[in-house]
Amino acid sequence: MGLFDSVSNVALSSALDGLALRQRVIADNIANIQTPGYRAQRVAFEDSLATAVRRGSGAVTASVARSLEPTREDGNNVNLDTETVSNVDTQLRYQLATQAASGQFSALRTAMRTS
């Protein structure tokens, strides 16, 4: 296992990939809020990521599935309130993950300077 292949680094990378995908899916959902028949999509990866970390891996790929939420009369089920809350939550999680990754690289730089 290489220096950057630790479970925490791989898990952080998987989390960042999943969160970035979620941001794109939320943007697509909002862009299609008035499209008749459009079904919102949801991104899932947290449960599989937790399982992968427990098993010592951390590598997962996020999955995208159609939302099963009820539709309006036009067949669309995008809810702007839901998308807005999900977007804020996703942005905060992304910031936290990038800060964690930055902290790991900072610690590595410090270790390299002192050795």
Stockholm file with secondary structure:
# STOCKHOLM 1.0

chainA/1-115         MGLFDSVSNVALSSALDGLALRQRVIADNIANIQTPGYRAQRVAFEDSLATAVRRGSGAVTASVARSLEPTREDGNNVNLDTETVSNVDTQLRYQLATQAASGQFSALRTAMRTS
#=GR chainA/1-115 SS CCTTCSHHHHHHHHHHHHHHHHHHHHHHHHHTTTCTTCCCEEEECHHHHHHHHHTTCCCCCCEEEECCSCCCTTSCCCCHHHHHHHHHHHHHHHHHHHHHHHHHHHHHHHHHHHC
#=GC SS_cons         CCTTCSHHHHHHHHHHHHHHHHHHHHHHHHHTTTCTTCCCEEEECHHHHHHHHHTTCCCCCCEEEECCSCCCTTSCCCCHHHHHHHHHHHHHHHHHHHHHHHHHHHHHHHHHHHC
//
